[in-house]
Amino acid sequence: MTDFWTTVLEFSQATSAEIGKQLIEHFGQVQADEKADGSLVTQADKWADQAIRDAITANFQGYGILSEEGDKVFPEQDWCWVIDPIDGTTNFTRGIPIWSISLGLLYKKIPVFGFIYLPTLNESFHGYWEGSSGLAVPTGAFRNNHPIFASNDALTSNHFFNVCSRSTSAIQKDFPCKIRMLGVASYNFLTVANGSVLGTIEATPKIWDIAAAWVILQAAGGCWKSLKIEPFPASPGVDYSNISFPTLVVSRPELISIFEPFLQNVKI
């Protein structure tokens, strides 16, 4: 399947680059509306979502598509793209240059490929995860086509841990790391995969926030711990609009017992 995976990667690179180039023209220049769940959406989100779906339809006929701004019911097809046209819309609207385009490819309800592009930072991340798929899948996680790995560093007070805006109650006396808040779920996970950060919590990520990052993080050797329900395998026929997947991600399993006690007051 080498040619297939090359096609998938090249499609993801070309599509996200083209969409990103257009989005940069609207970066920090658009008005946002508030959705029912309190998150923001702009006309740029809607345009990018439709453009990505059109590109998938043209290049991967018969594949299902689930997206934040399009059809949110998981389809029946074996192959399905899960997309987030702008992860970090609040940053995007306020002119903060951390936001991403996220493309995850699922086979039989499990992510096997993830691609995330941050146009303003000129960073792209991708990875492959065979899992229980039975597919012949490449190995590894990459940043700008260079291999990345989760950190094996010993925990110190000079290492970082990321929180989201809904998990700030984790910040308590004697927390073992420095705290950062980036405002983008996918990028929070990627900083662990890239070895920059030892852990992160996201209290309310949706399936389109995590489908691609789930692959990249695990391909880089990181550890994913669901705090409420497991995101995968996904369930055909289910509307994912209001389903969140609280998640703790760490660079290695032994850090779970260190960080988890601080998360008891986080509402998930």
N, C-alpha and C positions, 0 to 999 in steps of 0.2 A: 504493500500500500504506500510505498515511498512517494510515488507520483501524486497520490491523493493528498497526503499530508503537506507536500510542497504546494499543491494548489490551494489548500486551506490556509496555509500561512501567507502565501503571496496575496490571496484575496483579502485577508484580514489587514495586511500591511497597506495595500493599495486603497482599500475602501476607507479605512480609518484615516489615512493621510489626506485623502480628498475631502472627507467630511470635516476633519480637523482644520484644514486650510480655510474652509468656508466659515466654520464656527469662530475662528480667531477674529474674523471681520466683525462679529457681533459681540465678542468678549467684552463684558463690562458696559455694554451699550443698550441692553434690552431690559424691558420691564417684565416682572414675573407675576404670575397669579398663584394663589394658594390652592392646593388640591384638598380633597376631603381629609386626607391623612396628615395635613399640616405641612407637607413638603411643597416645594415650589416647582413650577413648570413655566417655561417660556415658549414663544413661537419657535425659537431655535431648537429646543428639545424636540418639538413636534416635527419640524422639518427634518432634523437629523434622523429621527426614528424612522420616518417614512422613507428617506433616502437609503438607509441601511437595509430596510426590509425589501425595497425594490431591488437593490443590488443582490441580496440573497436569492430572491425569487428568480432573477435573471441567470444566476450562476449555479444554483443548487436546487434544481427543479424537484418538487416532491418533498422537500424538507419542511418540517414544521418551524414556526417562528413564534417565540414568546418575547414580548418587549414591554418596557415600562409604560410607553405611551401608546402602544397598539393593543393587540390581543393578549390579554393576561390569563387566558385559560390554557393550561398546558395541553398541547396537541397529542394525537394518538401516534404520530409517525415515530419510527425507530430513531431517526436523526432529527435533531431540533437545535436551532440556534436560539440562544437566550441573550438579549441585547439590552444595554443601557446606553442611550445615546449621549447623555451627559450625566455622569456620576459626579455630584458636587455642584448642582445647579446654583445653590446659594453663593458659593465661591465665584462661579461663572458670572452671575449677575452683578456681584459687588467688585469685580475686577481683581480678585485674588487668583493668582495663576496656578492653582492646584485643582484640576478637574480632569476627568478622563472619559474616554470612549471605551466601552467594555463589550467584548464579544466572546461568548462561551458556546462551545459546540458539545452537545450531549448525544450519547448513543445509548439507546434503551434506558433513558431517564437518568443517566450518570454522566457528569462532565468528563470529557476525555481531552479537550483542548481549550485553552484560554488565551485570549489576546487582549491587552489593555494598553491604550495609547494616551499619553498626556501631551497634547499639542504644544502648549506653552513651554513645557520643559524639554521638549524634543526627546522624550523617553518612551520607548515601547517595551513591553514585557510580554513574553509568551511562554507557554509550557505545555507538557503532554503528561497524561496520567492514564495508564492502562487499567489500573484497578481490577475489577472483575469482568471487564468488558469482553475479554477474549480476543480483542483486536491486536494486530501487530502495530504498536504505537511507538514513535520515537521516544527517547528519554530526555529528561532535563528541563530546567527552567532557565530563562535567558532575559537579560536586560540589554537592549540594543544589540541583540544577537551574541552577547557574551554570557557565559554561564554564571548563574548566581546561586548562592547557598545561604540557608539560614545560619545564624551565628551559633558558634559553640563557645562563646565567651563565658567566663564565670560572671555571675551576677554581681554588679557593683552599683553604687549610688550615682555613678556617672553614665550608666546606660539608660536607655529610653523605654518608656511604655506609653502607647497611644490610647486615648479615650475618645469616645464620641460625646456629643453634647448631652445625650440622655444617660450617660454613665459616669457623670462627674462625682456621684456619691462614692465612687471607688477611691477617690483622692482622700486619703486619710493620713493621720499621723503615722509615721514610721513606714509609709509606702516605700518599697525598696529601690525605686527608680525615679528618674526625672520624668515628668509628665509632659506629653505633647498632645495637641488637638489639631488635626489637619483638616477636618471637615469633609473627607471623602472616604467612604467605606473601603472601596477597592484599593485605594492607595495606602490606607492604614495597613491592610493585609500585605500589600506588596513590600512595605518597608521591613516587615518581618522576613519575608522571602528573600529580600535583598541583603539581609544581615545588618541593616542599619538600626533595627529596633528589636528588643527581646520579646515583646508581647504587645497585644492590643485587645481591647474589647469593643465590640459593636453591639449595642442593645437592641436595635430594631432593623437590621439589614433585611432587604427583600431578596428574592431569588435572583433578580437581575443584577443586584449589587455583588453577589458572591459567586455566580456560576463560573466566571472566568478566573477570579482570584483563587477559588477553591482548588483549581487545578495547579496553578502556578505555585502557590504556597506549598502544597504537598510535594510537587516535583522538585522543589528547592530543599526539601528535607524538613520543613516546618511541621508543626502539630496543630491540628484543627480540633477544637472541642466545642460541640454544640451544647448550649446551656439550657435548652428547652426541648426542641424537637430537631431531628435530623433533616437537613434540607434535601438529601438525595438517598434513594432514588426519588425523583419527582413523580407526581401522580397525574396521569392523563385525566382530563375533564375537570380538574380542580382550578378554581379561580384564585390566582396568587396575589390579587390586589391588596388584601389586608392581612397576609400571612407574613410574620417576621420570624427571623431565625437568629436569636441572640447567640453570640459566638465569642469565645475566647480563643485567641490564636497565640501560640508561643513558639519560640525557636526550637525547643526540644521538650519532650514529655515531662522531665523532672521539674520544670518550672511551673507546671499546672498547680501543684500543691502549694507553691509559694504565692502565686497571684490570686488563686480562687477565693481564699478567705476574705480578700478585700472587696469582692464582688457581691457579697451577701445583701447589701442595701440597694443594689442596682435593680430598678424595676424592669422586669423582662416579661 
